[in-house]
Amino acid sequence: MTFIMILLAILGGVMLSIQAAINGQLGSKLGVFKTAFLTFSVGALITALLIFYFEPKHSITLLDVPKWQLLGAMCGVPYIVIMVLAVQRIGTAVETVAVIFGQLTMSMLIDNFGWLGNEPIPFSIYRVIAIICLGVALYFIYSSNKTTNSSSEQKLTRTFTSD
């Protein structure tokens, strides 16, 4: 079951990258906030249908849970807005690795300190190495963007100056 959950998490990451690329393009044509609104509106509609058809009954309602737990819903708005802006400027790969770097770093802090009601899972050398490796990956992917952009700009400059 753990393996299936890992595969589903990877699939979720795949979907986020596809969403980032599509929303980046849409955001450049439609606008950042309209794109975010569309993303949440369609998502809300699909989620409502899933709730209606598949969600089992629970003994408590949204009104019964601790109010701070409802704040999690607001964390998606900055992510979508930032993602739409960032993809247009730094590309899908850099944006995605940067998001994962932020997620991994914050997740490890949440795990280590047991924040937000989670069971503590202490830092280990392997976890620290994973963050460092991802930071290095982010650096190399971002650097390759700059190298590619520089060579493209040089080719474009040579084309215009040779005419």
Disulfide bonds with the S-S distance in Angstrom:
none
